Amino acid sequence: MSRSVISKRPSWPRWARRGLMENIATALIAIGFLMLFQPFALSLYTYSFITMLAGTVMFIIVSKFPE
Amino acid sequence: MLNRTAENVARATPEPLARKVRGISDKGLAWLFISPTILLLLAINIFPLFWAIYLSFTNFRANRPNEVVKNLGFANYQRILGDQDIWIAMQTTAHFVFWTILLQTLIGFTLAWLIDRKFRGHAFWTTLILVPMMLSPAVVGNFWRFLYEPQIGLFSYVISFVSGIPPTSIQMLSNVSLAPWSIIIVDTWMWTPYVMLICLAGLRSIPEYIYEAAEVDRASNWRQFWSITLPMALPFIMLAVLFRGIENFKMFDMVNLLTGGGPGSTTEVASITLKRQAFESWRTGYSSAFAIILFVAVFGLANIYVKALNKVKQR
């Protein structure tokens, strides 16, 4: 008698894995940081803080996600 | 011997106290030991942070403590993020951060690479190179001010000797175009050893057998450098760059001692602007909002730093 092995699907969605999400958060922080220091457009400087904040908060949250 | 001492201590402990201690679990005991540190951290780090966040939404002025404090919402943040002067201060900071990091990384890595050759007396040279890093920034700032003196300064004398320009016309700290570079030179002089130390750790972690295999494959020294040395030392270089980036972003002491933000506002970095707003204009709420913006930037960088550090650990 052969027993079929059914692999259990992981409940955590693949797109929400820590590695990918951390990379997105890091990119957001880096973009925000560049926006804060660039000398080209005042509007970019204005939105730099919110971008950095979003990246930082996202990083704190997603660093708790499973690998 | 040690057991006997422990027994004596146990016997000397008063019975009521001993009974109390016996009743505490391991976890409880651990909490008992770390609670003073936690309380101290809460008092000097966490509480001021939350207090600054609260103040950043108000019009509070520290020189008028009895005035009614009004809630301004995000007005302080909006004002800062639309302020042309603060934007320029940020660009000045970026200028410092970029050049100091570039110079420190290039010189630091080159020094580390040379010291890793393990020539005769390399330990002595390593110690000598590390000296500037061990000095206090206040001391460094003061003696570089003397070195930059146009009349009596050694720096001006050396530049004059090499270039033929009269030393009195080399005004490093009061010339608009030279003042930013005078700070970059001092910061590079002081912190290159730190970058060198991190890079040296990276170079020493590369296993010798990889080079031996490359030798067998007849790889040239240049090829070995680009294909082995640089990629394997890169996480450490990144770490040094991030760490110096975070530190230089907050640079205050050196600028304050050397130029104080001048001449005009050519060397007015973000931290100097923050100090002026907080303790000269007494706009505490406004400067708190500015401090929070800088905090988020540094905190974001610190997150990237931790991520890079974990990558280095996984190697």
Chai-1 contact restraints between the chains, C-beta under 6 A:
chainA,res_idxA,chainB,res_idxB,connection_type,confidence,min_distance_angstrom,max_distance_angstrom,comment,restraint_id
A,T26,B,I304,contact,1.0,0.0,6.0,A-B,restraint_1
A,I29,B,G300,contact,1.0,0.0,6.0,A-B,restraint_2
A,L36,B,M90,contact,1.0,0.0,6.0,A-B,restraint_3
A,F37,B,M90,contact,1.0,0.0,6.0,A-B,restraint_4
A,F37,B,A94,contact,1.0,0.0,6.0,A-B,restraint_5
A,P39,B,Q91,contact,1.0,0.0,6.0,A-B,restraint_6
A,Y45,B,W87,contact,1.0,0.0,6.0,A-B,restraint_7
A,T46,B,L81,contact,1.0,0.0,6.0,A-B,restraint_8
A,T46,B,G82,contact,1.0,0.0,6.0,A-B,restraint_9
A,F49,B,L81,contact,1.0,0.0,6.0,A-B,restraint_10
A,F49,B,I293,contact,1.0,0.0,6.0,A-B,restraint_11
A,M52,B,V296,contact,1.0,0.0,6.0,A-B,restraint_12
A,M52,B,A297,contact,1.0,0.0,6.0,A-B,restraint_13
A,M52,B,G300,contact,1.0,0.0,6.0,A-B,restraint_14
A,L53,B,V296,contact,1.0,0.0,6.0,A-B,restraint_15
A,G55,B,G300,contact,1.0,0.0,6.0,A-B,restraint_16
A,T56,B,V296,contact,1.0,0.0,6.0,A-B,restraint_17
A,T56,B,F299,contact,1.0,0.0,6.0,A-B,restraint_18
A,T56,B,G300,contact,1.0,0.0,6.0,A-B,restraint_19
A,F59,B,N303,contact,1.0,0.0,6.0,A-B,restraint_20
